[in-house]
Amino acid sequence: MSGALLTNFAGVPFKNPVIAASGTFGFGRQFEKIYDLSEIGGLCTKGLTLEPRPGNTGERLWETPAGLLNSIGLENPGVDAFIENEWPHLADIDTVTIPNVGGSDLESYVEAVSRFNDLPVKLIELNISCPNVKCGGMAFGMDPEQAYAVTKAVVDESAHPVMAKLTPNAPDLVAVAKACEEAGAAGLSLINTVQGMAVDIDRRRIVFDNVYAGLSGPAVKPIALRMVHQVVHAVKIPVMALGGIADWRDALEFIMIGAQCVQVGTMNFVDTTVLPDIAEGLETYCVQHGLSNIDEVRGIL
């Protein structure tokens, strides 16, 4: 690719602004059998916690019109196992690997993030927005004061820039975004899934053991666009946008309203080459419109 898609996010250079969203890409191993991961700008790892987690019981995925409900529950091998078994492989790939870190309380967030301090990580995504765990997660992202407290504690501990991932379910998302900025976050990513539920009329039961689950996919894109637009105009730090992006046109919409990068999640299950296809589509757009860099249309709306 040419330099038309070169993007800087909080001082971190990306070859293009197309990133795999956490929770939909694992640690990349399945997808690298399909295409060269160096074709994409970066990848956010599956959510990592200090201790291994088995995830939620019962049904975990449920399709909806133009969307997908999930109740995974942050199933993961734990930070230490990731660092031992996955990081060396990811570090050899010519793309930006962004560890996504969650926790159940402030101390576990801080300790988990500290494990990355001696590694050449370029950016950490702080997950304060997962709707599918019984404690921690989204609770920290619902309230500006709690969001400030956990973000500041992590920023103070981390040797790397921290990007806070926000929930659309917060009563005042802009206030949460400002709190994270004030706490020292280098950037923000939004939106995480929208809380929803499903009923199985054949079995006459609520589908998920946790009752509520997270909705993603094209159905949430208009909500994500509105929220990204609001946050971009309220903070000075850069924003990675996600929520319902299915093709390069969707990605360009978010860039035009001011997103520095985009993350693509659910569509990886539908089209396994969607990420490099989006990057190629954005580059073609730049060539066809005579743009030397995608920055020329970023934030024009």
Backbone as CSV, one residue per row, in Angstrom:
resi,resn,N_x,N_y,N_z,CA_x,CA_y,CA_z,C_x,C_y,C_z
1,MET,0.831,-1.203,0.000,0.000,0.000,0.000,0.867,1.254,0.000
2,SER,0.309,2.321,-0.520,1.007,3.600,-0.523,0.917,4.224,0.857
3,GLY,1.409,5.447,0.978,1.348,6.117,2.267,0.049,6.852,2.514
4,ALA,-0.944,6.651,1.661,-2.198,7.404,1.778,-2.961,7.098,3.060
5,LEU,-2.695,5.939,3.653,-3.443,5.549,4.847,-2.618,5.627,6.128
6,LEU,-1.373,6.091,6.022,-0.558,6.229,7.225,-1.282,7.099,8.254
7,THR,-1.356,6.600,9.466,-2.144,7.259,10.503,-1.366,7.284,11.806
8,ASN,-1.476,8.383,12.522,-0.852,8.498,13.834,-1.945,8.557,14.893
9,PHE,-1.864,7.674,15.865,-2.844,7.664,16.954,-2.090,7.799,18.278
10,ALA,-2.228,8.937,18.899,-1.588,9.184,20.200,-0.086,8.921,20.151
11,GLY,0.530,9.297,19.041,1.957,9.122,18.893,2.373,7.767,18.375
12,VAL,1.401,6.888,18.164,1.689,5.542,17.661,1.403,5.500,16.163
13,PRO,2.391,5.164,15.335,2.158,5.110,13.892,1.475,3.800,13.483
14,PHE,0.463,3.923,12.620,-0.218,2.771,12.038,-0.095,2.871,10.522
15,LYS,0.181,1.759,9.860,0.312,1.771,8.396,-1.024,2.065,7.725
16,ASN,-2.113,1.721,8.395,-3.454,2.115,7.962,-4.350,2.138,9.188
17,PRO,-5.519,2.791,9.116,-6.327,2.984,10.313,-7.312,1.864,10.598
18,VAL,-7.109,0.681,10.013,-8.069,-0.417,10.141,-7.552,-1.436,11.153
19,ILE,-8.299,-1.596,12.246,-7.872,-2.400,13.377,-8.914,-3.493,13.653
20,ALA,-8.452,-4.675,13.996,-9.352,-5.745,14.432,-9.802,-5.460,15.859
21,ALA,-11.112,-5.505,16.092,-11.654,-5.219,17.418,-11.474,-6.399,18.359
22,SER,-11.319,-6.091,19.627,-11.141,-7.118,20.639,-12.361,-8.034,20.729
23,GLY,-12.075,-9.304,20.978,-13.148,-10.266,21.197,-13.680,-10.925,19.950
24,THR,-13.254,-10.446,18.791,-13.744,-11.012,17.534,-12.612,-11.556,16.677
25,PHE,-11.407,-11.479,17.190,-10.227,-11.815,16.396,-9.297,-12.766,17.141
26,GLY,-9.714,-13.159,18.352,-8.858,-14.001,19.173,-7.504,-13.358,19.362
27,PHE,-6.459,-14.117,19.079,-5.095,-13.589,19.070,-4.527,-13.618,17.653
28,GLY,-5.426,-13.681,16.671,-5.027,-13.561,15.276,-4.665,-14.842,14.564
29,ARG,-4.492,-15.920,15.286,-3.952,-17.133,14.675,-4.886,-17.726,13.609
30,GLN,-6.186,-17.685,13.851,-7.111,-18.236,12.857,-7.098,-17.412,11.576
31,PHE,-7.010,-16.092,11.735,-7.094,-15.224,10.566,-5.801,-15.190,9.763
32,GLU,-4.670,-15.420,10.414,-3.412,-15.385,9.664,-3.281,-16.588,8.732
33,LYS,-4.163,-17.573,8.875,-4.214,-18.670,7.919,-4.905,-18.240,6.621
34,ILE,-5.610,-17.102,6.687,-6.397,-16.619,5.554,-5.688,-15.477,4.829
35,TYR,-5.058,-14.573,5.572,-4.323,-13.467,4.963,-3.187,-13.027,5.874
36,ASP,-2.273,-12.265,5.325,-1.116,-11.745,6.042,-1.578,-10.619,6.968
37,LEU,-1.416,-10.805,8.261,-1.900,-9.804,9.217,-1.171,-8.474,9.096
38,SER,-0.047,-8.447,8.407,0.649,-7.176,8.203,-0.113,-6.259,7.242
39,GLU,-1.162,-6.777,6.611,-1.978,-5.957,5.722,-2.886,-5.007,6.489
40,ILE,-3.128,-5.288,7.767,-4.026,-4.430,8.547,-3.210,-3.537,9.472
41,GLY,-3.850,-2.474,9.947,-3.133,-1.521,10.783,-2.757,-2.073,12.140
42,GLY,-3.636,-2.910,12.691,-3.366,-3.455,14.005,-4.457,-4.402,14.437
43,LEU,-4.269,-4.968,15.612,-5.296,-5.835,16.175,-5.345,-5.656,17.680
44,CYS,-6.562,-5.617,18.195,-6.778,-5.610,19.638,-7.010,-7.055,20.072
45,THR,-6.257,-7.485,21.054,-6.364,-8.870,21.477,-7.708,-9.150,22.140
46,LYS,-8.016,-10.413,22.241,-9.128,-10.837,23.080,-8.917,-10.254,24.471
47,GLY,-9.998,-9.898,25.155,-9.886,-9.280,26.465,-9.113,-10.133,27.446
48,LEU,-8.150,-9.536,28.138,-7.277,-10.245,29.065,-7.504,-9.758,30.488
49,THR,-7.507,-10.686,31.417,-7.622,-10.356,32.836,-6.432,-10.956,33.577
50,LEU,-6.243,-10.519,34.821,-5.088,-10.975,35.593,-5.092,-12.491,35.734
51,GLU,-6.223,-13.060,36.067,-6.361,-14.504,36.211,-7.138,-15.069,35.022
52,PRO,-6.911,-16.335,34.680,-7.710,-16.957,33.613,-9.193,-16.957,33.979
53,ARG,-10.038,-16.840,32.961,-11.486,-16.886,33.182,-12.130,-17.888,32.235
54,PRO,-13.099,-18.670,32.756,-13.771,-19.639,31.899,-14.874,-19.029,31.043
55,GLY,-15.300,-17.811,31.362,-16.388,-17.181,30.620,-17.749,-17.577,31.157
56,ASN,-18.784,-17.125,30.499,-20.151,-17.360,30.949,-20.644,-18.751,30.577
57,THR,-21.593,-19.241,31.336,-22.229,-20.515,31.037,-23.389,-20.302,30.066
58,GLY,-23.882,-21.392,29.521,-25.070,-21.325,28.670,-24.788,-20.791,27.282
59,GLU,-25.855,-20.336,26.628,-25.754,-19.766,25.287,-24.854,-18.539,25.308
60,ARG,-24.017,-18.409,24.264,-23.089,-17.280,24.225,-23.307,-16.373,23.018
61,LEU,-23.855,-16.908,21.963,-24.084,-16.116,20.753,-25.518,-16.318,20.275
62,TRP,-26.125,-15.242,19.789,-27.504,-15.303,19.294,-27.657,-14.260,18.195
63,GLU,-27.945,-14.713,17.001,-28.100,-13.779,15.884,-29.402,-13.003,15.975
64,THR,-29.346,-11.754,15.560,-30.520,-10.877,15.484,-30.528,-10.238,14.095
65,PRO,-31.627,-9.617,13.687,-31.617,-8.911,12.399,-30.506,-7.862,12.357
66,ALA,-29.571,-8.024,11.433,-28.457,-7.098,11.243,-27.544,-6.984,12.453
67,GLY,-27.539,-8.022,13.298,-26.684,-7.924,14.470,-26.406,-9.259,15.120
68,LEU,-25.656,-9.195,16.218,-25.265,-10.377,16.961,-25.236,-10.038,18.443
69,LEU,-25.931,-10.861,19.251,-25.849,-10.732,20.702,-24.795,-11.703,21.211
70,ASN,-23.948,-11.236,22.135,-22.960,-12.141,22.709,-22.916,-12.008,24.221
71,SER,-22.660,-13.132,24.853,-22.460,-13.171,26.296,-21.288,-14.105,26.585
72,ILE,-20.107,-13.686,26.169,-18.914,-14.514,26.306,-18.383,-14.482,27.738
73,GLY,-18.364,-13.298,28.330,-17.920,-13.198,29.718,-16.420,-13.134,29.909
74,LEU,-15.714,-12.572,28.944,-14.257,-12.386,29.050,-13.507,-13.698,29.278
75,GLU,-13.937,-14.759,28.625,-13.149,-15.989,28.665,-11.762,-15.706,28.097
76,ASN,-10.726,-16.048,28.871,-9.361,-15.800,28.394,-8.365,-16.574,29.247
77,PRO,-7.148,-16.771,28.743,-6.156,-17.580,29.470,-5.434,-16.837,30.580
78,GLY,-5.689,-15.537,30.721,-4.971,-14.730,31.705,-3.772,-14.034,31.085
79,VAL,-3.391,-12.917,31.682,-2.311,-12.089,31.134,-1.001,-12.850,31.026
80,ASP,-0.629,-13.571,32.068,0.679,-14.241,32.060,0.762,-15.291,30.962
81,ALA,-0.314,-16.054,30.783,-0.319,-17.077,29.732,-0.257,-16.426,28.353
82,PHE,-0.942,-15.294,28.202,-0.869,-14.569,26.932,0.555,-14.119,26.651
83,ILE,1.197,-13.538,27.644,2.560,-13.037,27.453,3.514,-14.174,27.101
84,GLU,3.307,-15.326,27.706,4.197,-16.464,27.456,3.917,-17.137,26.113
85,ASN,2.643,-17.301,25.781,2.291,-18.143,24.637,1.916,-17.384,23.364
86,GLU,1.436,-16.163,23.494,0.927,-15.446,22.327,1.753,-14.222,21.946
87,TRP,2.244,-13.506,22.945,2.955,-12.266,22.642,4.177,-12.460,21.751
88,PRO,5.022,-13.461,21.992,6.204,-13.605,21.116,5.824,-13.762,19.650
89,HIS,4.756,-14.480,19.387,4.314,-14.666,18.004,3.781,-13.356,17.431
90,LEU,2.938,-12.663,18.185,2.355,-11.408,17.705,3.418,-10.331,17.517
91,ALA,4.429,-10.335,18.359,5.475,-9.312,18.280,6.270,-9.405,16.985
92,ASP,6.256,-10.571,16.353,6.990,-10.759,15.101,6.184,-10.351,13.871
93,ILE,4.921,-9.993,14.065,4.066,-9.598,12.945,4.163,-8.090,12.747
94,ASP,4.278,-7.669,11.518,4.442,-6.250,11.196,3.096,-5.525,11.241
95,THR,2.548,-5.457,12.442,1.335,-4.687,12.690,1.334,-4.320,14.166
96,VAL,0.430,-3.442,14.579,0.405,-2.987,15.969,-0.528,-3.889,16.780
97,THR,0.034,-4.614,17.731,-0.776,-5.434,18.626,-1.132,-4.624,19.860
98,ILE,-2.433,-4.513,20.138,-2.937,-3.718,21.260,-3.561,-4.660,22.283
99,PRO,-2.882,-4.942,23.398,-3.497,-5.778,24.428,-4.732,-5.089,25.014
100,ASN,-5.837,-5.830,25.070,-7.066,-5.344,25.693,-7.110,-5.915,27.101
101,VAL,-7.147,-5.045,28.108,-7.020,-5.479,29.499,-8.270,-5.114,30.287
102,GLY,-8.818,-6.096,30.994,-9.980,-5.876,31.845,-9.665,-6.244,33.286
103,GLY,-10.673,-6.119,34.147,-10.469,-6.450,35.552,-11.780,-6.467,36.312
104,SER,-11.727,-6.962,37.534,-12.916,-7.000,38.375,-12.884,-5.937,39.462
105,ASP,-11.712,-5.386,39.723,-11.576,-4.276,40.666,-10.341,-3.473,40.260
106,LEU,-10.157,-2.337,40.896,-9.077,-1.435,40.505,-7.719,-2.117,40.612
107,GLU,-7.524,-2.875,41.698,-6.223,-3.508,41.911,-5.897,-4.514,40.812
108,SER,-6.900,-5.281,40.374,-6.629,-6.287,39.341,-6.347,-5.635,37.993
109,TYR,-6.991,-4.501,37.704,-6.668,-3.751,36.492,-5.207,-3.308,36.519
110,VAL,-4.803,-2.694,37.621,-3.446,-2.145,37.730,-2.400,-3.249,37.626
111,GLU,-2.631,-4.350,38.333,-1.659,-5.447,38.316,-1.562,-6.068,36.934
112,ALA,-2.707,-6.240,36.262,-2.687,-6.827,34.920,-1.908,-5.950,33.947
113,VAL,-2.151,-4.656,33.991,-1.469,-3.735,33.083,0.031,-3.700,33.373
114,SER,0.397,-3.797,34.632,1.814,-3.723,34.999,2.626,-4.852,34.377
115,ARG,1.977,-5.981,34.073,2.694,-7.124,33.504,3.242,-6.815,32.101
116,PHE,2.714,-5.773,31.468,3.161,-5.417,30.117,4.279,-4.371,30.114
117,ASN,4.654,-3.876,31.282,5.568,-2.744,31.328,6.942,-3.021,30.728
118,ASP,7.385,-4.265,30.787,8.716,-4.590,30.265,8.685,-5.087,28.826
119,LEU,7.521,-5.043,28.199,7.383,-5.486,26.811,7.252,-4.279,25.893
120,PRO,7.676,-4.402,24.629,7.596,-3.270,23.697,6.184,-3.073,23.123
121,VAL,5.220,-2.958,24.029,3.835,-2.707,23.627,3.699,-1.233,23.257
122,LYS,2.971,-0.938,22.201,2.833,0.452,21.766,1.595,1.139,22.333
123,LEU,0.562,0.334,22.662,-0.700,0.908,23.117,-1.485,-0.169,23.847
124,ILE,-2.141,0.204,24.941,-2.997,-0.722,25.687,-4.430,-0.223,25.635
125,GLU,-5.364,-1.122,25.384,-6.784,-0.784,25.422,-7.346,-1.204,26.775
126,LEU,-7.825,-0.234,27.523,-8.349,-0.471,28.865,-9.850,-0.704,28.776
127,ASN,-10.262,-1.932,29.034,-11.667,-2.285,28.874,-12.450,-1.976,30.148
128,ILE,-13.139,-0.839,30.145,-14.011,-0.492,31.267,-15.468,-0.519,30.805
129,SER,-15.730,-1.398,29.819,-17.044,-1.333,29.169,-17.667,-2.670,28.831
130,CYS,-17.116,-3.790,29.317,-17.677,-5.091,28.966,-18.997,-5.303,29.688
131,PRO,-20.096,-5.569,28.966,-21.400,-5.708,29.615,-21.698,-7.116,30.097
132,ASN,-20.773,-8.056,29.922,-21.101,-9.461,30.133,-20.391,-10.107,31.310
133,VAL,-19.975,-9.307,32.277,-19.369,-9.853,33.483,-20.133,-9.316,34.683
134,LYS,-20.124,-10.081,35.775,-20.974,-9.740,36.913,-20.371,-8.638,37.791
135,CYS,-19.057,-8.427,37.702,-18.448,-7.360,38.492,-17.336,-6.730,37.674
136,GLY,-17.059,-5.461,37.955,-16.058,-4.752,37.154,-16.607,-4.449,35.780
137,GLY,-15.694,-4.452,34.773,-16.136,-4.250,33.399,-16.910,-2.975,33.211
138,MET,-18.159,-3.115,32.733,-18.954,-1.963,32.372,-19.216,-1.039,33.560
139,ALA,-19.239,-1.594,34.785,-19.534,-0.766,35.950,-18.584,0.411,36.054
140,PHE,-17.316,0.221,35.708,-16.347,1.306,35.778,-16.610,2.355,34.704
141,GLY,-17.175,1.949,33.578,-17.408,2.877,32.493,-18.755,3.574,32.532
142,MET,-19.564,3.249,33.521,-20.893,3.851,33.615,-20.876,5.194,34.326
143,ASP,-19.901,5.388,35.182,-19.861,6.565,36.042,-18.553,7.325,35.827
144,PRO,-18.610,8.631,35.599,-17.382,9.399,35.343,-16.351,9.298,36.458
145,GLU,-16.793,9.301,37.709,-15.836,9.250,38.816,-15.101,7.918,38.854
146,GLN,-15.837,6.816,38.655,-15.181,5.513,38.640,-14.285,5.361,37.419
147,ALA,-14.747,5.875,36.281,-13.927,5.813,35.067,-12.623,6.580,35.267
148,TYR,-12.727,7.735,35.899,-11.527,8.535,36.194,-10.584,7.758,37.101
149,ALA,-11.126,7.149,38.161,-10.287,6.480,39.154,-9.513,5.324,38.541
150,VAL,-10.192,4.464,37.783,-9.496,3.293,37.238,-8.543,3.702,36.128
151,THR,-8.936,4.685,35.314,-8.053,5.130,34.233,-6.795,5.769,34.793
152,LYS,-6.951,6.628,35.785,-5.772,7.291,36.367,-4.831,6.275,37.010
153,ALA,-5.400,5.315,37.731,-4.563,4.313,38.390,-3.771,3.509,37.360
154,VAL,-4.422,3.160,36.266,-3.754,2.379,35.228,-2.722,3.227,34.485
155,VAL,-3.090,4.449,34.146,-2.149,5.342,33.457,-0.906,5.575,34.307
156,ASP,-1.109,5.755,35.602,0.032,5.991,36.497,0.953,4.777,36.562
157,GLU,0.392,3.587,36.405,1.183,2.357,36.500,1.802,1.965,35.167
158,SER,1.127,2.264,34.067,1.537,1.751,32.763,2.740,2.488,32.187
159,ALA,3.623,1.705,31.575,4.758,2.284,30.859,4.377,2.649,29.429
160,HIS,3.143,2.345,29.048,2.694,2.545,27.677,1.449,3.424,27.638
161,PRO,1.168,4.059,26.492,-0.064,4.844,26.365,-1.292,3.954,26.575
162,VAL,-2.309,4.537,27.179,-3.536,3.802,27.503,-4.720,4.414,26.774
163,MET,-5.494,3.567,26.119,-6.718,3.967,25.423,-7.902,3.334,26.150
164,ALA,-8.811,4.148,26.650,-9.958,3.640,27.398,-11.090,3.279,26.441
165,LYS,-11.639,2.079,26.619,-12.750,1.618,25.785,-14.054,1.856,26.520
166,LEU,-14.967,2.584,25.871,-16.160,3.092,26.542,-17.429,2.344,26.153
167,THR,-18.366,2.332,27.096,-19.649,1.682,26.875,-20.716,2.676,26.427
168,PRO,-21.538,2.303,25.447,-22.641,3.167,25.027,-23.785,3.170,26.034
169,ASN,-23.696,2.294,27.033,-24.779,2.170,28.010,-24.662,3.175,29.156
170,ALA,-23.592,3.972,29.162,-23.413,4.978,30.211,-24.487,6.062,30.090
171,PRO,-25.025,6.528,31.220,-26.029,7.592,31.169,-25.528,8.863,30.493
172,ASP,-24.234,9.168,30.655,-23.647,10.356,30.036,-22.263,9.978,29.503
173,LEU,-22.242,9.473,28.282,-20.989,8.980,27.702,-19.955,10.089,27.555
174,VAL,-20.395,11.282,27.194,-19.456,12.395,27.023,-18.757,12.711,28.344
175,ALA,-19.501,12.673,29.443,-18.897,12.939,30.753,-17.859,11.876,31.093
176,VAL,-18.141,10.621,30.760,-17.180,9.550,30.996,-15.938,9.759,30.136
177,ALA,-16.136,10.122,28.880,-15.009,10.362,27.978,-14.118,11.482,28.514
178,LYS,-14.723,12.563,28.971,-13.947,13.679,29.516,-13.194,13.259,30.771
179,ALA,-13.818,12.406,31.582,-13.164,11.944,32.802,-11.925,11.116,32.472
180,CYS,-12.030,10.263,31.472,-10.883,9.450,31.063,-9.770,10.323,30.500
181,GLU,-10.146,11.345,29.742,-9.160,12.281,29.210,-8.442,12.996,30.351
182,GLU,-9.208,13.456,31.316,-8.627,14.161,32.456,-7.702,13.245,33.263
183,ALA,-8.038,11.958,33.283,-7.236,10.992,34.038,-5.947,10.615,33.335
184,GLY,-5.775,11.076,32.103,-4.522,10.837,31.408,-4.569,9.836,30.283
185,ALA,-5.770,9.392,29.899,-5.861,8.478,28.764,-5.290,9.142,27.520
186,ALA,-4.545,8.371,26.738,-3.955,8.902,25.511,-4.956,8.902,24.366
187,GLY,-6.011,8.112,24.503,-7.032,8.021,23.464,-8.231,7.277,23.998
188,LEU,-9.255,7.172,23.165,-10.489,6.492,23.529,-10.898,5.559,22.404
189,SER,-11.574,4.470,22.743,-12.216,3.643,21.724,-13.678,3.466,22.115
190,LEU,-14.561,3.563,21.136,-16.002,3.458,21.358,-16.687,3.272,20.007
191,ILE,-17.827,2.491,20.061,-18.522,2.025,21.246,-18.327,0.524,21.427
192,ASN,-18.421,0.078,22.688,-18.555,-1.337,22.945,-20.015,-1.717,22.667
193,THR,-20.395,-2.933,22.958,-21.727,-3.406,22.594,-22.842,-2.702,23.369
194,VAL,-24.013,-2.684,22.750,-25.212,-2.095,23.351,-25.963,-3.195,24.092
195,GLN,-26.332,-2.945,25.329,-26.977,-3.994,26.112,-28.344,-4.359,25.545
196,GLY,-28.572,-5.658,25.398,-29.845,-6.145,24.883,-30.169,-7.501,25.468
197,MET,-31.206,-8.147,24.936,-31.553,-9.485,25.401,-32.278,-10.227,24.287
198,ALA,-32.510,-11.510,24.498,-33.216,-12.329,23.518,-34.079,-13.358,24.240
199,VAL,-35.198,-13.710,23.608,-36.117,-14.704,24.153,-36.281,-15.835,23.138
200,ASP,-36.164,-17.065,23.603,-36.380,-18.251,22.768,-37.822,-18.706,22.978
201,ILE,-38.686,-18.410,22.033,-40.110,-18.726,22.221,-40.371,-20.231,22.126
202,ASP,-39.505,-20.966,21.442,-39.699,-22.413,21.330,-39.427,-23.118,22.658
203,ARG,-38.398,-22.651,23.339,-38.073,-23.235,24.645,-38.688,-22.441,25.795
204,ARG,-39.335,-21.328,25.458,-40.018,-20.479,26.442,-39.082,-20.077,27.577
205,ARG,-37.973,-19.499,27.156,-36.977,-19.075,28.134,-36.173,-17.911,27.593
206,ILE,-35.566,-17.159,28.518,-34.600,-16.131,28.125,-33.345,-16.843,27.642
207,VAL,-32.774,-16.389,26.559,-31.676,-17.103,25.916,-30.436,-17.184,26.787
208,PHE,-30.045,-16.070,27.420,-28.746,-16.007,28.094,-28.873,-16.232,29.601
209,ASP,-27.936,-16.984,30.144,-27.907,-17.206,31.590,-27.768,-15.894,32.350
210,ASN,-27.037,-14.949,31.768,-26.876,-13.632,32.397,-28.042,-12.693,32.097
211,VAL,-29.048,-13.177,31.391,-30.253,-12.448,30.985,-29.952,-11.438,29.883
212,TYR,-29.066,-10.487,30.166,-28.735,-9.458,29.193,-27.409,-9.782,28.502
213,ALA,-27.263,-9.279,27.294,-26.056,-9.554,26.505,-25.695,-8.309,25.706
214,GLY,-24.608,-8.389,24.948,-24.132,-7.234,24.194,-24.466,-7.345,22.712
215,LEU,-25.129,-6.337,22.179,-25.506,-6.307,20.766,-24.450,-5.572,19.954
216,SER,-24.033,-6.201,18.850,-23.073,-5.585,17.925,-23.537,-5.836,16.508
217,GLY,-22.733,-5.372,15.538,-23.092,-5.566,14.142,-23.715,-4.325,13.521
218,PRO,-24.059,-4.392,12.235,-24.570,-3.224,11.513,-25.756,-2.534,12.180
219,ALA,-26.526,-3.269,12.981,-27.689,-2.672,13.641,-27.319,-1.509,14.551
220,VAL,-26.108,-1.502,15.105,-25.745,-0.464,16.071,-25.002,0.701,15.435
221,LYS,-24.729,0.653,14.135,-23.889,1.693,13.527,-24.447,3.108,13.696
222,PRO,-25.739,3.351,13.486,-26.224,4.724,13.681,-26.015,5.243,15.104
223,ILE,-26.132,4.352,16.084,-25.877,4.743,17.474,-24.399,5.065,17.648
224,ALA,-23.558,4.216,17.106,-22.113,4.435,17.227,-21.687,5.733,16.557
225,LEU,-22.220,6.004,15.379,-21.884,7.249,14.682,-22.230,8.460,15.533
226,ARG,-23.424,8.448,16.101,-23.847,9.589,16.925,-22.941,9.765,18.130
227,MET,-22.619,8.663,18.802,-21.806,8.761,20.013,-20.358,9.146,19.709
228,VAL,-19.800,8.587,18.649,-18.443,8.971,18.260,-18.397,10.453,17.910
229,HIS,-19.382,10.926,17.176,-19.455,12.342,16.811,-19.491,13.217,18.052
230,GLN,-20.303,12.831,19.038,-20.408,13.612,20.269,-19.082,13.639,21.028
231,VAL,-18.443,12.489,21.139,-17.203,12.411,21.912,-16.058,13.119,21.203
232,VAL,-15.947,12.933,19.894,-14.881,13.597,19.135,-14.928,15.112,19.329
233,HIS,-16.132,15.643,19.423,-16.269,17.097,19.582,-16.137,17.546,21.031
234,ALA,-15.993,16.590,21.962,-15.927,16.957,23.377,-14.534,16.790,23.973
235,VAL,-13.658,16.018,23.294,-12.320,15.767,23.837,-11.253,16.156,22.823
236,LYS,-10.034,16.251,23.300,-8.912,16.586,22.423,-8.065,15.372,22.075
237,ILE,-8.233,14.281,22.808,-7.460,13.075,22.522,-8.116,12.311,21.373
238,PRO,-7.352,11.484,20.650,-7.892,10.792,19.471,-8.863,9.668,19.845
239,VAL,-9.707,9.340,18.883,-10.744,8.327,19.085,-10.605,7.218,18.047
240,MET,-10.662,5.968,18.502,-10.846,4.825,17.613,-12.332,4.488,17.627
241,ALA,-12.930,4.458,16.455,-14.367,4.225,16.367,-14.664,2.777,16.025
242,LEU,-15.679,2.241,16.648,-16.168,0.917,16.298,-17.654,0.848,16.584
243,GLY,-18.298,-0.103,15.906,-19.734,-0.275,16.082,-20.437,-0.389,14.751
244,GLY,-20.576,-1.611,14.275,-21.361,-1.845,13.069,-20.661,-1.611,11.752
245,ILE,-19.355,-1.454,11.742,-18.630,-1.211,10.492,-18.569,-2.502,9.683
246,ALA,-19.094,-2.433,8.445,-19.168,-3.627,7.600,-18.338,-3.529,6.330
247,ASP,-17.989,-2.301,5.913,-17.211,-2.133,4.686,-16.468,-0.803,4.738
248,TRP,-15.740,-0.494,3.661,-14.908,0.714,3.667,-15.739,1.981,3.718
249,ARG,-16.945,1.939,3.178,-17.811,3.128,3.235,-18.206,3.442,4.680
250,ASP,-18.553,2.402,5.438,-18.855,2.604,6.856,-17.644,3.193,7.572
251,ALA,-16.473,2.625,7.302,-15.251,3.119,7.946,-15.022,4.586,7.624
252,LEU,-15.241,4.956,6.369,-15.023,6.335,5.951,-15.994,7.298,6.634
253,GLU,-17.206,6.845,6.889,-18.160,7.688,7.615,-17.596,8.087,8.974
254,PHE,-17.044,7.114,9.694,-16.479,7.406,11.014,-15.250,8.307,10.909
255,ILE,-14.434,8.100,9.894,-13.266,8.952,9.700,-13.695,10.379,9.374
256,MET,-14.719,10.515,8.555,-15.186,11.853,8.188,-15.762,12.622,9.375
257,ILE,-16.263,11.910,10.400,-16.767,12.625,11.579,-15.683,12.789,12.644
258,GLY,-14.451,12.354,12.313,-13.336,12.682,13.191,-12.594,11.532,13.830
259,ALA,-12.995,10.290,13.577,-12.262,9.163,14.153,-10.877,9.046,13.535
260,GLN,-9.898,8.780,14.351,-8.528,8.639,13.867,-8.311,7.254,13.256
261,CYS,-8.869,6.244,13.901,-8.811,4.867,13.419,-10.186,4.236,13.566
262,VAL,-10.364,3.079,12.948,-11.605,2.330,13.108,-11.269,0.896,13.515
263,GLN,-12.152,0.322,14.300,-12.043,-1.087,14.647,-13.237,-1.829,14.047
264,VAL,-12.978,-3.035,13.581,-14.034,-3.857,12.977,-14.122,-5.155,13.754
265,GLY,-15.336,-5.498,14.193,-15.504,-6.668,15.031,-16.376,-7.744,14.423
266,THR,-17.684,-7.598,14.590,-18.629,-8.644,14.218,-18.485,-9.109,12.777
267,MET,-18.175,-8.206,11.869,-18.101,-8.579,10.455,-16.977,-9.567,10.159
268,ASN,-16.019,-9.723,11.090,-14.997,-10.752,10.904,-15.603,-12.153,10.876
269,PHE,-16.765,-12.313,11.526,-17.439,-13.609,11.518,-18.191,-13.842,10.208
270,VAL,-18.540,-12.770,9.547,-19.336,-12.848,8.316,-18.438,-12.935,7.090
271,ASP,-17.382,-12.129,7.092,-16.455,-12.033,5.968,-15.044,-12.029,6.530
272,THR,-14.346,-13.126,6.380,-13.049,-13.272,7.043,-11.963,-12.359,6.486
273,THR,-12.180,-11.750,5.327,-11.183,-10.827,4.776,-11.660,-9.378,4.830
274,VAL,-12.630,-9.098,5.682,-13.213,-7.754,5.704,-12.178,-6.687,6.068
275,LEU,-11.238,-7.000,6.947,-10.267,-5.982,7.375,-9.348,-5.533,6.243
276,PRO,-8.638,-6.448,5.575,-7.814,-5.981,4.449,-8.652,-5.404,3.308
277,ASP,-9.881,-5.893,3.144,-10.754,-5.338,2.107,-11.109,-3.885,2.405
278,ILE,-11.351,-3.576,3.673,-11.659,-2.191,4.057,-10.441,-1.301,3.819
279,ALA,-9.266,-1.781,4.205,-8.043,-0.995,3.977,-7.840,-0.730,2.489
280,GLU,-8.070,-1.735,1.666,-7.918,-1.568,0.224,-8.949,-0.591,-0.326
281,GLY,-10.174,-0.681,0.180,-11.218,0.234,-0.265,-10.915,1.676,0.088
282,LEU,-10.371,1.906,1.281,-10.011,3.266,1.684,-8.872,3.814,0.843
283,GLU,-7.911,2.961,0.515,-6.804,3.415,-0.323,-7.296,3.751,-1.731
284,THR,-8.166,2.933,-2.267,-8.728,3.202,-3.593,-9.487,4.522,-3.597
285,TYR,-10.215,4.777,-2.527,-10.940,6.054,-2.404,-9.963,7.226,-2.452
286,CYS,-8.860,7.108,-1.707,-7.865,8.194,-1.695,-7.306,8.437,-3.097
287,VAL,-7.005,7.364,-3.808,-6.454,7.494,-5.160,-7.486,8.144,-6.083
288,GLN,-8.720,7.668,-6.051,-9.755,8.178,-6.938,-10.089,9.634,-6.679
289,HIS,-9.907,10.080,-5.434,-10.247,11.461,-5.079,-9.015,12.353,-4.941
290,GLY,-7.870,11.843,-5.349,-6.667,12.658,-5.355,-6.171,13.069,-3.989
291,LEU,-6.372,12.219,-2.994,-5.931,12.536,-1.638,-4.535,11.980,-1.405
292,SER,-3.658,12.803,-0.884,-2.324,12.304,-0.553,-2.359,11.497,0.728
293,ASN,-3.326,11.792,1.596,-3.493,11.049,2.842,-4.951,11.152,3.286
294,ILE,-5.414,10.121,3.928,-6.791,10.068,4.416,-7.095,11.204,5.392
295,ASP,-6.049,11.786,5.977,-6.220,12.932,6.889,-6.995,14.083,6.235
296,GLU,-6.940,14.167,4.920,-7.562,15.283,4.219,-9.090,15.275,4.325
297,VAL,-9.669,14.119,4.669,-11.123,14.069,4.862,-11.485,13.730,6.308
298,ARG,-10.491,13.575,7.151,-10.789,13.244,8.544,-11.369,14.460,9.255
299,GLY,-12.492,14.259,9.921,-13.095,15.320,10.715,-13.697,16.455,9.930
300,ILE,-14.081,16.200,8.673,-14.648,17.296,7.863,-16.116,17.526,8.173
301,LEU,-16.728,16.634,8.953,-18.158,16.765,9.256,-18.394,17.006,10.746
